Amino acid sequence: MGVSKTQLFNTQQNELAAVAKVLAHPARVAILQYISQQDACICSDLVEETGLAQATISQHLAEIKKIGLLKGNFQGKNLCYCIDKDRWIALQTLFTNFFTRIGKQCCT
């Protein structure tokens, strides 16, 4: 959808669509699953874990970071990532509200 059409929709609709677009790639889902299961920030395990090239992982991390799901900091020369728990909960609420507010009526 072109940028000029987003004004037709409310903030929640635009946010939900943007997040869904990022989560629509299986590599990003796998990356988020791996990071969310770690007890500490991860720095370089993703290449071994996913089998993807470092450049590809970097592109996926950038997309995930755009929706605010990752925090990152430098440890030496490495950029290390962890899940932003507050944003994770906010997005969980956004999706829960979307899926639970669907009407109970159905055509049969």
Secondary structure as UniProt FT lines:
FT   HELIX           3..8
FT   HELIX           11..23
FT   HELIX           26..36
FT   HELIX           45..50
FT   HELIX           54..66
FT   TURN            67..68
FT   STRAND          70..75
FT   TURN            76..77
FT   STRAND          78..83
FT   HELIX           85..100
//
